[in-house]
Amino acid sequence: FTTGPILDYRPLHGDCAEAVKDAASVCEELGHEVTEAMPALDIEELLWAFVTLAGAEAEFQLDEAAKLTGRRVN
């Protein structure tokens, strides 16, 4: 887990960071090994994956709207 900034380098809100730490503590108490670590992210690859998924979802939603309305989406 991490409570540090990931994508936009803004710090995590204090309440959110505290909730993450509390959840990590509960997991440790349940016997899980919990390690604070910062994942290595390829931002360009991550953004490409997001755009691909968002585009696919938009296409699906437009197809569903066309089916429900009986009208072609241009």
PyMOL commands that set and color helices and strands:
alter all, ss='L'
color gray80, all
select helices_A, chain A and resi 14-29+43-69
alter helices_A, ss='H'
color red, helices_A
deselect
rebuild
show_as cartoon
